[in-house]
Amino acid sequence: MTSVKTPILCLTLYPISSDYKSIIEQSAGQKIDYGQVADLRQLPKFKLFKRLIGNKYKTIILPCEVPEVTSTLPILQNLAAAHRLPRILVCDPDGKLTRVSYGRIATDSIRLIVASIEGWRSRKRNASLAKKLSTTPRTRLQSTGEGHRILYIKNNTWFGIRAGGSVGHVSGVINALSKLGNDLAFVSPESPKYLDDGIKLVSVPLFNQFGLPAEANLFRIHDRSVQAAHDFAESFDPTLIYQRLSVGDFAGAQLANELGIPLVVEYNCSEVWAAENWGRGLRYRDACLQAEEVMLNTADLVFTISEPLQDELLERGLAPHRVHWYPNCVDPDVYNTDRWSIDEINSTRASIGADEDAFVLTFVGTFGQWHGAEILAQAAVLLCQDEAWCRANNLYILFVGDGLNRTLCEDIIADTAASNRTHFAGLLPQHVTPIYLAASDAFIAPHVPNSDGTKFFGSPTKLFEYMAMGKPIVASRLDQLADILEDGETAYLVEPGDAQSLATGIRRMLDDTDGRETIGHNALSIVRSDYTWTRHVTEIIDAIDRSCASSSNRSLSLPQFNIGENVYGSLERLKWIWEHTTRFENPRIAEFGCGTGLMVTVPLRLAGLNVRGWDIHEPSIRFGQELAESWKFDPECLQVGDFFEQPDDSMLDIIIATEVLEHIDDGIWDSTVTQLLDQLAPGGTLLITVPNGWGGFELEACLSRTIKKTITVAHCWPLANLMLMGARKAKRFVSRRSIRDHDFVARNTLADSQSPHVQFFTRRTLRKRVESLGAQCVDAQGTGLVAGSFSDGLLSGFRWCTSLNNWLGKHVGPCSAGLRMAFKADKSQRL
């Protein structure tokens, strides 16, 4: 906030445009100081208190340049009132000033409390829902044979004039999707900008009252977005959801699950990382990270904008076939110098103080920490030290935009020779920016590396807008910028973050009077052929089609056998395993402790998957191999030996440990599971099934042992024989009902393992124990409610009984007979 020069302060939530500032000052009749809430939030509490009570402003204006700001007025009103109770005025988009009474402020404060309570409830409810969605299987992409009906969701909120790369990205993608034959519906709490006719608009109603803390409103927006999209979907019948990832929001994942349609996520970076590295961090970091993970894990396809972001997603465990990327692009019809006449261009140059002969060097951006605007300001100071050279080239530097580092740039240039050759145009509406580019002679893209040492992952939209104007560019030699631009051919590249190198690059460009025009035309040619939004969206559609083709070629089909279900949920287990295999395109799978292999390895092998089973019990493996030969497929898919003696290069996508970990002694249990996790490739999954320590299987086993001991002690052999005779008759009756047409699961098995259970798990203890070894639970389910010799004999022949048993087990997981849990390997936690 600036020092006090006038008695009026304009307090804003976000930057406002230069034109709107002029309207406010005209209405107020005098010059006004401007301050942002973000500046106050960065102050320590004592300094903030001192700033508030020490101010001399008698009047504070609250601007409402866009309608969305009205919902935040109560917060701004209370903050303004803390400035020693000044006169508070609200300025509407047309410049009309309306005084706010303190009675209205008191009433709005009560509404603020109510809204804050609603935000707390939404956060709690969404946390529970996100946890549930994190264990829900995805809906596979399916081809419709025609254009998709797409719900495009964008729940980012911006309480100021919308300008910048994200605005161009959203409109560019939506318009291009529509032009390629898809039916689009835009779902957002923001009013649409620059969308073509024919695109349906689904307005997410913003609440009249924001709550505190501000982040809680993200969860309220999520709830309203889901409801609005649901209502619209009844008539629209969408086939696909496309969501631009936004902080704290997983509306796309929830809708995809409830509507049973696929989800495509647009990933421009981790919003949690951006808040921690480019902002003040997040109050509800864990909730926002959970929402981000749900979106990424639920998505059938994640589309991003750079190779470093693709690598990041792979490191986070996403399967390679689910991640695709292509750089940001541009609409060459919008960014085209031929749209304006010479008079219009000269008029624009005059508005910024540049004459017709000036060489205007332009930077456009939001002055973020990655834009490097301060590096350009330092380079401007260095260049202007040579006054003769600047005068000979008539150099003029234009900064367009507003944001965090604008004040820093102005301070660097102030009181130097560069102050007479620079102009800060402020924030301009998105549709106005192209004419400023047309009025420029060259452009600067001084982007800097990430402060935490990670790769620069950005794909600056402004770069492609620069290229589309056909004029020379001086840019940082930084990751994707250096991949797209070639020094001396399409741009002049300089070392990132180095003001002296940037100044030298600008000199080189200005001195190259013969070559710079050719370089500009080369960049224009490349951007029109490779970097249009139509090309970008074509890559998205192609990725969707490839995923559709991949999924349509795979189905769980075992024509050789009629797989019958039993009380142990063997068929449900196979389906659960199969669902996890669909997360990978061509997964490499191994079963640890497979026994005969007939329960898992053989069915998956018959379904066409690349799976091998390992066990140290040779009779079981030999039995499975003999049957494999009779069914005419490779018996070598079953192996006798130590699972951990596989070659080091045989990293696996999925390891299955079904009904085996309960037999491993405590002394080697942790090391065994650790070795299993180490065998997984990045993003691989460990699938575990075990009996529930407090479930029906263990209880039936305990009951069986008790009956046996009771009969032995009491010597009640006649009773025992009678019970066995009844059990045999019941079993024969059940067998006539359930075992028919080569019932695969029920007949082709050896006797149960004689190895005793030495580990007893509940869902909570198993999850905690495996996660402590460096993994993340991504799925947790119960099997049947009951399982064991008694229930198997009584229920297995009745399909409705087994179906009901499985349904109950899933919905009362802690009490189910067994547990099914999937863990994603996270090696970074173990290093």
RATA-V690368 format. One record per backbone hydrogen bond with DSSP energy under -0.5 kcal/mol. CO is the residue of the C=O (numbers start at 1). NH is the residue of the N-H. E is the energy in kcal/mol with one decimal. If there is no record, write none. Layout:
# RATA-V690368
co=CO nh=NH e=E
co=CO nh=NH e=E
This chain:
# RATA-V690368
co=7 nh=58 e=-1.4
co=7 nh=59 e=-1.8
co=8 nh=33 e=-2.0
co=9 nh=11 e=-0.7
co=9 nh=61 e=-3.1
co=10 nh=12 e=-0.6
co=10 nh=35 e=-2.5
co=11 nh=63 e=-0.5
co=12 nh=37 e=-2.5
co=15 nh=161 e=-0.6
co=16 nh=427 e=-0.5
co=17 nh=21 e=-1.8
co=18 nh=22 e=-1.8
co=19 nh=23 e=-1.7
co=20 nh=24 e=-2.4
co=21 nh=25 e=-2.5
co=22 nh=26 e=-2.0
co=23 nh=27 e=-2.1
co=24 nh=28 e=-2.7
co=25 nh=29 e=-1.8
co=25 nh=30 e=-1.0
co=33 nh=10 e=-3.0
co=34 nh=2 e=-0.7
co=35 nh=12 e=-2.9
co=36 nh=39 e=-0.7
co=36 nh=40 e=-1.2
co=37 nh=41 e=-2.4
co=38 nh=42 e=-1.1
co=40 nh=43 e=-1.4
co=44 nh=48 e=-2.7
co=45 nh=49 e=-2.5
co=46 nh=50 e=-2.4
co=47 nh=51 e=-2.5
co=48 nh=52 e=-2.4
co=49 nh=53 e=-2.2
co=50 nh=54 e=-1.3
co=52 nh=55 e=-0.7
co=58 nh=87 e=-2.8
co=59 nh=9 e=-2.2
co=60 nh=89 e=-2.6
co=61 nh=11 e=-2.1
co=61 nh=63 e=-0.6
co=62 nh=91 e=-2.3
co=66 nh=69 e=-1.5
co=67 nh=70 e=-1.6
co=68 nh=71 e=-1.0
co=69 nh=72 e=-1.9
co=69 nh=73 e=-0.5
co=70 nh=73 e=-1.0
co=71 nh=210 e=-2.1
co=72 nh=75 e=-0.6
co=72 nh=76 e=-2.0
co=73 nh=77 e=-3.4
co=74 nh=78 e=-2.1
co=75 nh=79 e=-2.1
co=76 nh=80 e=-2.8
co=77 nh=81 e=-2.6
co=78 nh=82 e=-1.3
co=80 nh=83 e=-1.7
co=80 nh=86 e=-0.6
co=81 nh=85 e=-2.3
co=82 nh=84 e=-1.7
co=87 nh=60 e=-2.9
co=88 nh=100 e=-2.7
co=89 nh=62 e=-3.2
co=90 nh=92 e=-0.6
co=90 nh=98 e=-2.3
co=91 nh=64 e=-2.2
co=92 nh=95 e=-2.2
co=96 nh=92 e=-2.1
co=98 nh=90 e=-3.0
co=99 nh=101 e=-0.5
co=101 nh=105 e=-1.6
co=102 nh=106 e=-1.9
co=103 nh=107 e=-2.1
co=104 nh=108 e=-2.8
co=105 nh=109 e=-1.7
co=106 nh=110 e=-1.3
co=107 nh=111 e=-1.7
co=108 nh=112 e=-2.0
co=109 nh=113 e=-1.6
co=110 nh=114 e=-1.9
co=111 nh=115 e=-2.7
co=112 nh=116 e=-2.0
co=113 nh=117 e=-1.9
co=114 nh=118 e=-2.0
co=115 nh=119 e=-2.2
co=116 nh=120 e=-1.8
co=117 nh=121 e=-2.2
co=118 nh=122 e=-2.5
co=119 nh=123 e=-2.1
co=120 nh=124 e=-2.0
co=121 nh=125 e=-2.5
co=122 nh=126 e=-2.7
co=123 nh=127 e=-1.9
co=124 nh=128 e=-1.6
co=125 nh=129 e=-2.0
co=126 nh=130 e=-2.9
co=127 nh=131 e=-1.7
co=128 nh=132 e=-1.6
co=129 nh=133 e=-2.6
co=130 nh=134 e=-1.7
co=132 nh=135 e=-1.3
co=133 nh=136 e=-1.7
co=138 nh=140 e=-0.6
co=148 nh=150 e=-0.7
co=148 nh=183 e=-2.5
co=149 nh=239 e=-2.5
co=149 nh=240 e=-1.6
co=150 nh=152 e=-0.8
co=150 nh=185 e=-2.0
co=151 nh=153 e=-0.7
co=151 nh=242 e=-2.8
co=152 nh=187 e=-3.5
co=153 nh=244 e=-2.2
co=154 nh=189 e=-0.5
co=158 nh=160 e=-0.8
co=161 nh=163 e=-0.7
co=162 nh=430 e=-0.8
co=164 nh=167 e=-0.5
co=164 nh=168 e=-1.5
co=165 nh=169 e=-2.4
co=166 nh=170 e=-2.6
co=167 nh=171 e=-2.2
co=168 nh=172 e=-2.2
co=169 nh=173 e=-2.6
co=170 nh=174 e=-2.4
co=171 nh=175 e=-2.5
co=172 nh=176 e=-2.0
co=173 nh=177 e=-2.5
co=174 nh=178 e=-2.2
co=175 nh=179 e=-2.3
co=176 nh=180 e=-1.5
co=177 nh=182 e=-1.7
co=178 nh=181 e=-1.6
co=182 nh=184 e=-0.6
co=183 nh=150 e=-3.0
co=184 nh=200 e=-2.2
co=185 nh=152 e=-2.9
co=185 nh=187 e=-0.7
co=186 nh=188 e=-0.6
co=186 nh=202 e=-3.2
co=187 nh=154 e=-2.5
co=188 nh=204 e=-2.2
co=196 nh=199 e=-1.1
co=198 nh=200 e=-0.6
co=200 nh=186 e=-3.2
co=200 nh=202 e=-0.5
co=201 nh=203 e=-0.6
co=202 nh=188 e=-1.8
co=203 nh=205 e=-0.8
co=213 nh=216 e=-1.5
co=214 nh=217 e=-1.5
co=215 nh=218 e=-1.6
co=215 nh=219 e=-0.5
co=216 nh=219 e=-0.7
co=216 nh=220 e=-1.0
co=217 nh=221 e=-2.3
co=218 nh=222 e=-1.9
co=219 nh=223 e=-1.8
co=220 nh=224 e=-2.0
co=221 nh=225 e=-2.7
co=222 nh=226 e=-2.3
co=223 nh=227 e=-1.9
co=224 nh=228 e=-2.5
co=225 nh=229 e=-2.5
co=226 nh=230 e=-2.4
co=227 nh=231 e=-2.4
co=228 nh=232 e=-2.0
co=229 nh=233 e=-2.4
co=230 nh=234 e=-1.0
co=232 nh=235 e=-1.2
co=232 nh=236 e=-2.0
co=233 nh=237 e=-2.3
co=239 nh=262 e=-0.6
co=240 nh=151 e=-2.3
co=241 nh=264 e=-3.1
co=242 nh=153 e=-2.9
co=243 nh=245 e=-0.7
co=243 nh=266 e=-3.1
co=244 nh=155 e=-0.5
co=246 nh=249 e=-1.6
co=250 nh=254 e=-2.1
co=251 nh=255 e=-2.7
co=252 nh=256 e=-2.6
co=253 nh=257 e=-1.8
co=254 nh=258 e=-2.4
co=255 nh=259 e=-3.2
co=256 nh=260 e=-1.1
co=256 nh=261 e=-1.2
co=262 nh=241 e=-1.9
co=263 nh=300 e=-2.2
co=263 nh=301 e=-1.4
co=264 nh=243 e=-2.4
co=265 nh=267 e=-0.6
co=265 nh=303 e=-2.9
co=266 nh=245 e=-2.5
co=266 nh=268 e=-0.6
co=267 nh=305 e=-0.6
co=269 nh=271 e=-0.6
co=270 nh=274 e=-2.5
co=271 nh=275 e=-2.1
co=272 nh=276 e=-1.9
co=273 nh=277 e=-2.3
co=274 nh=278 e=-2.9
co=275 nh=279 e=-0.7
co=275 nh=281 e=-2.3
co=282 nh=285 e=-0.8
co=284 nh=288 e=-2.3
co=285 nh=289 e=-2.8
co=286 nh=290 e=-2.4
co=287 nh=291 e=-2.1
co=288 nh=292 e=-2.0
co=289 nh=293 e=-2.5
co=290 nh=294 e=-2.3
co=291 nh=295 e=-2.1
co=292 nh=296 e=-2.3
co=293 nh=297 e=-2.8
co=294 nh=298 e=-2.1
co=295 nh=299 e=-1.6
co=301 nh=265 e=-2.5
co=301 nh=303 e=-0.5
co=302 nh=304 e=-0.5
co=302 nh=324 e=-2.3
co=303 nh=267 e=-2.6
co=304 nh=326 e=-1.9
co=306 nh=310 e=-1.7
co=307 nh=311 e=-2.7
co=308 nh=312 e=-2.1
co=309 nh=313 e=-2.2
co=310 nh=314 e=-2.2
co=311 nh=315 e=-2.2
co=312 nh=316 e=-1.6
co=313 nh=318 e=-2.0
co=314 nh=317 e=-1.4
co=319 nh=322 e=-2.0
co=320 nh=323 e=-1.5
co=322 nh=302 e=-3.2
co=324 nh=304 e=-2.7
co=330 nh=332 e=-0.8
co=330 nh=533 e=-1.3
co=331 nh=334 e=-1.1
co=331 nh=335 e=-2.2
co=334 nh=336 e=-1.3
co=336 nh=339 e=-1.8
co=337 nh=340 e=-1.2
co=341 nh=345 e=-2.1
co=342 nh=346 e=-2.8
co=343 nh=347 e=-2.3
co=344 nh=348 e=-1.8
co=345 nh=349 e=-2.3
co=346 nh=350 e=-2.3
co=347 nh=351 e=-1.6
co=348 nh=352 e=-0.8
co=349 nh=352 e=-0.8
co=349 nh=354 e=-2.6
co=350 nh=353 e=-1.3
co=355 nh=358 e=-1.1
co=358 nh=360 e=-0.8
co=359 nh=361 e=-0.6
co=359 nh=396 e=-2.3
co=360 nh=362 e=-0.6
co=360 nh=441 e=-2.7
co=360 nh=442 e=-1.5
co=361 nh=398 e=-2.9
co=362 nh=444 e=-2.3
co=363 nh=400 e=-2.8
co=367 nh=405 e=-2.0
co=368 nh=371 e=-1.0
co=368 nh=372 e=-0.6
co=370 nh=448 e=-1.6
co=372 nh=375 e=-0.7
co=372 nh=376 e=-1.5
co=373 nh=377 e=-2.1
co=374 nh=378 e=-2.1
co=375 nh=379 e=-2.4
co=376 nh=380 e=-2.6
co=377 nh=381 e=-1.8
co=378 nh=382 e=-2.0
co=379 nh=383 e=-2.7
co=380 nh=384 e=-2.4
co=381 nh=385 e=-0.5
co=382 nh=385 e=-0.8
co=383 nh=386 e=-1.5
co=385 nh=387 e=-1.1
co=386 nh=390 e=-2.2
co=387 nh=391 e=-2.5
co=388 nh=392 e=-2.3
co=389 nh=393 e=-1.9
co=390 nh=394 e=-0.9
co=390 nh=395 e=-1.8
co=394 nh=359 e=-2.7
co=396 nh=361 e=-3.2
co=397 nh=423 e=-1.9
co=398 nh=363 e=-2.7
co=398 nh=400 e=-0.5
co=399 nh=425 e=-2.9
co=399 nh=426 e=-0.6
co=400 nh=365 e=-2.2
co=403 nh=406 e=-1.4
co=405 nh=409 e=-2.0
co=406 nh=410 e=-2.6
co=407 nh=411 e=-2.3
co=408 nh=412 e=-2.0
co=409 nh=413 e=-1.9
co=410 nh=414 e=-2.2
co=413 nh=416 e=-1.3
co=416 nh=419 e=-1.5
co=417 nh=420 e=-1.0
co=418 nh=421 e=-1.5
co=419 nh=422 e=-0.5
co=421 nh=397 e=-3.3
co=423 nh=399 e=-3.0
co=423 nh=425 e=-0.7
co=426 nh=401 e=-2.2
co=427 nh=18 e=-1.6
co=429 nh=432 e=-1.6
co=429 nh=433 e=-1.3
co=430 nh=434 e=-0.6
co=432 nh=435 e=-0.9
co=432 nh=436 e=-0.9
co=433 nh=436 e=-0.8
co=433 nh=437 e=-1.8
co=434 nh=438 e=-2.3
co=435 nh=439 e=-1.5
co=437 nh=440 e=-1.3
co=441 nh=472 e=-0.5
co=442 nh=362 e=-2.3
co=443 nh=474 e=-2.5
co=445 nh=447 e=-0.7
co=445 nh=476 e=-2.0
co=450 nh=453 e=-1.5
co=454 nh=450 e=-0.7
co=455 nh=457 e=-0.6
co=460 nh=463 e=-0.7
co=460 nh=464 e=-0.9
co=461 nh=465 e=-1.8
co=462 nh=466 e=-2.8
co=463 nh=467 e=-2.3
co=464 nh=468 e=-1.9
co=465 nh=469 e=-0.6
co=466 nh=469 e=-1.4
co=466 nh=471 e=-0.7
co=467 nh=470 e=-1.5
co=472 nh=443 e=-2.0
co=473 nh=475 e=-0.5
co=473 nh=492 e=-2.6
co=474 nh=445 e=-2.7
co=475 nh=494 e=-2.2
co=476 nh=478 e=-1.8
co=478 nh=481 e=-2.0
co=479 nh=482 e=-0.5
co=479 nh=483 e=-1.5
co=480 nh=484 e=-2.1
co=481 nh=485 e=-2.6
co=486 nh=489 e=-2.1
co=486 nh=490 e=-2.6
co=486 nh=491 e=-1.3
co=491 nh=488 e=-2.8
co=491 nh=493 e=-0.6
co=492 nh=475 e=-2.0
co=494 nh=477 e=-3.3
co=495 nh=498 e=-1.3
co=497 nh=499 e=-0.6
co=498 nh=502 e=-2.2
co=499 nh=503 e=-2.6
co=500 nh=504 e=-2.3
co=501 nh=505 e=-2.2
co=502 nh=506 e=-2.3
co=503 nh=507 e=-2.2
co=504 nh=508 e=-2.6
co=505 nh=509 e=-2.2
co=506 nh=510 e=-2.5
co=507 nh=511 e=-2.5
co=508 nh=512 e=-1.0
co=511 nh=513 e=-1.6
co=512 nh=516 e=-2.0
co=515 nh=519 e=-2.2
co=516 nh=520 e=-2.0
co=517 nh=521 e=-2.0
co=518 nh=522 e=-2.3
co=519 nh=523 e=-1.9
co=520 nh=524 e=-1.9
co=521 nh=525 e=-2.3
co=522 nh=526 e=-2.0
co=523 nh=527 e=-2.4
co=524 nh=528 e=-1.9
co=525 nh=529 e=-1.2
co=526 nh=530 e=-2.6
co=526 nh=531 e=-0.5
co=527 nh=531 e=-1.5
co=531 nh=330 e=-1.1
co=532 nh=536 e=-2.3
co=533 nh=537 e=-2.8
co=534 nh=538 e=-2.1
co=535 nh=539 e=-1.8
co=536 nh=540 e=-1.4
co=537 nh=541 e=-2.8
co=538 nh=542 e=-2.6
co=539 nh=543 e=-2.1
co=540 nh=544 e=-2.2
co=541 nh=545 e=-2.8
co=542 nh=546 e=-2.5
co=543 nh=547 e=-2.1
co=544 nh=548 e=-2.5
co=545 nh=549 e=-2.6
co=546 nh=550 e=-2.4
co=547 nh=551 e=-2.5
co=548 nh=552 e=-2.4
co=549 nh=553 e=-1.0
co=551 nh=554 e=-1.1
co=555 nh=557 e=-1.4
co=558 nh=561 e=-1.5
co=561 nh=563 e=-0.8
co=562 nh=564 e=-0.7
co=562 nh=744 e=-0.8
co=566 nh=569 e=-1.9
co=569 nh=573 e=-2.3
co=570 nh=574 e=-1.9
co=571 nh=575 e=-2.3
co=572 nh=576 e=-2.2
co=573 nh=577 e=-2.6
co=574 nh=578 e=-2.7
co=575 nh=579 e=-2.3
co=576 nh=580 e=-1.4
co=577 nh=581 e=-1.5
co=578 nh=582 e=-1.3
co=580 nh=583 e=-1.1
co=581 nh=584 e=-1.8
co=587 nh=589 e=-0.6
co=587 nh=610 e=-0.6
co=588 nh=653 e=-2.1
co=588 nh=654 e=-2.1
co=589 nh=612 e=-1.5
co=590 nh=592 e=-0.6
co=590 nh=656 e=-2.7
co=591 nh=593 e=-0.6
co=591 nh=594 e=-0.5
co=591 nh=614 e=-2.6
co=594 nh=597 e=-2.1
co=597 nh=602 e=-3.3
co=600 nh=604 e=-2.3
co=601 nh=605 e=-2.4
co=602 nh=606 e=-2.7
co=603 nh=607 e=-1.4
co=604 nh=609 e=-2.2
co=605 nh=608 e=-1.7
co=609 nh=611 e=-1.4
co=610 nh=589 e=-2.4
co=612 nh=591 e=-2.8
co=613 nh=639 e=-3.0
co=614 nh=593 e=-1.5
co=614 nh=594 e=-2.2
co=615 nh=641 e=-1.6
co=616 nh=618 e=-1.0
co=617 nh=621 e=-1.7
co=618 nh=622 e=-2.8
co=619 nh=623 e=-2.1
co=620 nh=624 e=-2.1
co=621 nh=625 e=-2.6
co=622 nh=626 e=-2.3
co=623 nh=627 e=-1.8
co=624 nh=628 e=-2.2
co=625 nh=629 e=-2.3
co=626 nh=630 e=-1.8
co=627 nh=631 e=-1.6
co=628 nh=633 e=-1.8
co=629 nh=632 e=-1.4
co=634 nh=637 e=-1.3
co=635 nh=638 e=-1.9
co=637 nh=613 e=-3.6
co=639 nh=615 e=-1.8
co=641 nh=643 e=-0.5
co=642 nh=645 e=-1.7
co=643 nh=646 e=-0.8
co=647 nh=650 e=-1.7
co=649 nh=651 e=-0.9
co=652 nh=681 e=-3.3
co=653 nh=685 e=-2.9
co=654 nh=590 e=-1.8
co=655 nh=657 e=-0.5
co=655 nh=687 e=-3.1
co=656 nh=592 e=-3.0
co=657 nh=659 e=-0.6
co=657 nh=689 e=-2.0
co=660 nh=663 e=-1.8
co=661 nh=664 e=-1.1
co=662 nh=758 e=-2.6
co=662 nh=759 e=-1.8
co=665 nh=668 e=-1.0
co=665 nh=669 e=-0.8
co=666 nh=670 e=-0.6
co=668 nh=672 e=-2.2
co=669 nh=673 e=-2.4
co=670 nh=674 e=-2.4
co=671 nh=675 e=-2.2
co=672 nh=676 e=-2.0
co=673 nh=677 e=-2.4
co=674 nh=678 e=-2.2
co=675 nh=679 e=-1.2
co=676 nh=679 e=-0.5
co=677 nh=680 e=-1.3
co=679 nh=652 e=-2.5
co=681 nh=684 e=-2.8
co=684 nh=825 e=-2.3
co=685 nh=655 e=-2.2
co=685 nh=687 e=-0.6
co=686 nh=688 e=-0.5
co=686 nh=823 e=-2.5
co=687 nh=657 e=-3.2
co=688 nh=821 e=-2.9
co=689 nh=659 e=-2.9
co=689 nh=660 e=-0.6
co=690 nh=819 e=-3.2
co=691 nh=693 e=-0.5
co=691 nh=761 e=-0.6
co=692 nh=695 e=-2.2
co=692 nh=698 e=-0.6
co=695 nh=699 e=-1.9
co=696 nh=700 e=-2.6
co=697 nh=701 e=-2.3
co=698 nh=702 e=-2.3
co=699 nh=703 e=-2.4
co=700 nh=704 e=-2.7
co=701 nh=705 e=-2.3
co=702 nh=706 e=-2.2
co=703 nh=707 e=-2.4
co=704 nh=708 e=-2.4
co=705 nh=709 e=-2.4
co=706 nh=710 e=-2.5
co=707 nh=711 e=-2.7
co=708 nh=712 e=-2.2
co=709 nh=713 e=-2.9
co=710 nh=714 e=-2.6
co=711 nh=715 e=-1.0
co=711 nh=716 e=-1.4
co=715 nh=717 e=-1.4
co=716 nh=720 e=-2.0
co=717 nh=721 e=-2.9
co=718 nh=722 e=-2.3
co=719 nh=723 e=-2.3
co=720 nh=724 e=-2.6
co=721 nh=725 e=-2.5
co=722 nh=726 e=-2.2
co=723 nh=727 e=-2.4
co=724 nh=728 e=-2.5
co=725 nh=729 e=-2.3
co=726 nh=730 e=-2.5
co=727 nh=731 e=-2.3
co=728 nh=732 e=-2.5
co=729 nh=733 e=-2.2
co=730 nh=734 e=-2.5
co=731 nh=735 e=-2.9
co=732 nh=736 e=-1.8
co=733 nh=737 e=-0.9
co=734 nh=737 e=-0.8
co=734 nh=738 e=-2.4
co=735 nh=739 e=-2.1
co=738 nh=740 e=-1.0
co=741 nh=562 e=-0.8
co=742 nh=562 e=-0.7
co=742 nh=744 e=-0.7
co=743 nh=747 e=-1.8
co=744 nh=748 e=-1.3
co=747 nh=749 e=-2.0
co=756 nh=758 e=-0.6
co=761 nh=693 e=-5.1
co=762 nh=766 e=-2.6
co=763 nh=767 e=-2.0
co=764 nh=768 e=-2.4
co=765 nh=769 e=-2.2
co=766 nh=770 e=-2.4
co=767 nh=771 e=-2.5
co=768 nh=772 e=-1.4
co=770 nh=773 e=-1.4
co=771 nh=774 e=-1.5
co=771 nh=775 e=-0.8
co=774 nh=826 e=-1.4
co=776 nh=824 e=-3.4
co=779 nh=822 e=-2.5
co=781 nh=820 e=-2.6
co=784 nh=817 e=-3.5
co=784 nh=818 e=-0.6
co=785 nh=696 e=-0.7
co=788 nh=792 e=-2.5
co=789 nh=793 e=-1.8
co=790 nh=794 e=-1.6
co=791 nh=795 e=-2.7
co=792 nh=796 e=-1.6
co=795 nh=798 e=-2.1
co=797 nh=799 e=-0.6
co=798 nh=802 e=-2.2
co=799 nh=803 e=-2.7
co=800 nh=804 e=-2.2
co=801 nh=805 e=-2.6
co=802 nh=806 e=-2.4
co=803 nh=807 e=-2.4
co=804 nh=808 e=-2.6
co=805 nh=785 e=-1.6
co=805 nh=809 e=-2.1
co=806 nh=810 e=-2.0
co=807 nh=811 e=-1.6
co=808 nh=812 e=-1.4
co=810 nh=813 e=-0.6
co=812 nh=815 e=-2.1
co=813 nh=816 e=-1.6
co=815 nh=696 e=-0.5
co=817 nh=692 e=-2.5
co=818 nh=783 e=-1.9
co=819 nh=690 e=-1.7
co=820 nh=781 e=-3.0
co=821 nh=688 e=-3.1
co=822 nh=778 e=-2.6
co=822 nh=779 e=-1.3
co=823 nh=686 e=-3.1
co=824 nh=776 e=-2.1
co=825 nh=683 e=-0.5
co=826 nh=829 e=-1.5
co=827 nh=830 e=-1.3
co=827 nh=831 e=-0.8
